[in-house]
């Protein structure tokens, strides 16, 4: 299953972005997923990526669209967030240290904790791509006599 969503660079569209992701996944995976556990992690990773594109990549160009791509094969999920901003040089990123107060830089850390793989490609055919990958686990059925 593949799906695309072109969305404005405007944080007021964040609910549409979340609804698109979960709606597509629920149509194809149905009740085979513990949505109470998985929806929060998937939503948080996507919202973090989308809001970074809006606030950072397109901060001086809010008229630029953001392209979201979703691909699901079996239970392997790939989400791509494409922006048309200047891009971010990953060599300048240093993760926040727990003992130091730091205002930014937590998004990359959060996405890496929530997803199996996070990859950023700078300037691919005039756009930047943040790729999030994970496997969505099957709902574990309880066996009789065990919790």
N, C-alpha and C positions, 0 to 999 in steps of 0.2 A: 504494500500500500504506500502510495506517495501522495503528498498534499503540499500546496504552496499557499502562502498568504502574503499579500502585499499590504503593508500597514504604514500609516503616517508616522513620522518621528514625533510622537506626542504621547506622553505618559497616560493621558486619559483613555488610551486604547489598550491599556494593560489587561483589563478584564476580557476584552475580545481575544487577545493573544492567548490567555489562559484557557478560555472556553474552546477556542479552536484546537489547541493541543489535546486537552482532555476529551473533547468530543470525538475527535478523530480516533484516538486510542480506544475509547470505550466502545465505539461502533465495531472495531475490529477485534478487540480482546474480551469484551463483555465481562462476564462474571468470573473469568479465569484469573483475575488480578485482585489483590487486596487493595482497593482504591483508597481506603482510609490511610494506608501506609504509603502507597506509591504516589498518590496525587500531590501531596505536599512537597515531596522531594523534586518531582518533575516540574511542578509549577515554579518553585523557588529558583531552580537552575535556569529555566527559560526567562522568567521575569528579571533575574539578575543580568542575563545576557542582553535582553531587549532594552532594559533601562540604561545599561552602559552604552549601548549604541545611540540611544536618544540623547543622553546627558553628555556624553564625551565625543563620540565620533561625529554626531550631527549637531553639536551645540551651537555652532554659528550658522548652520544651514538646516533649519527645521523643516523646510519644504522637501528635503530629500526623503524618499521612501526607504523603508526597511523591508527586505525580503526574508521571509521565514520559510524554510523547507523542512519537511518531515518525511522520513522514510522508515517504514517498519517492515522487517523481514523476519518471519517467525516471531521471536520475542526481542530481537535486536533493534534498538531504536537509535536513529541518527537524526539530530536536529541541527540545521545550519541557520545561522543568523548572518545575513549579508548587509553590510552598510557601505556607504559611498563617501565616507569621511576620510580624513588624513590617515587614520590608522594609528596603531599603537606599537611602538618598538618594544617587543618583549624583553630585549636585553637590558632595558632600563627598569624592569620590574623586580622589586625585592619584596618578598612576602612579609607581612607584618610580624613583629616579634611580640610575644605575649606580655613582656615586661615593659614595653615602650608604648606610649600612647601615640597612635597613628590614625589620622582621619580617614584615609582611603586605602585601597589595596586589598580589601577583604573579599571582593567579588570573585576574583580569580581563585582564591583559596576556597571559598564556599562552593563554587562550581566543581572544582577538582575533588572535593570531599563527597559531593552528591552524585557525581557521574563516574563512569568507569574510565573515560578518556575525554580530555579536553584539548583541542588543537586550534591554534590561531594562525591563519594565513593572511599575510599583508599584501595588498594590491595584486589580486588575481583578476585580470581583465578589468581593471579600474575599480574594483571593489575589494572589501576585506571580508573574510569569512571566519566566524567562530563556529567550530563544530563540536557538538556535544554528543557523546555516545554512551549508551548503557544497555544492559540486558534487563528486561522487566521480568522479575521472577513470577512463577506460577503461584497461584493461591495454594497454600498448603492445607490440605483437608485434615481435620483432626481424626485420629484413629480412636476407636472405641476403647475406653479405659485409660486413655492418656490425655493430659491437658494439651 
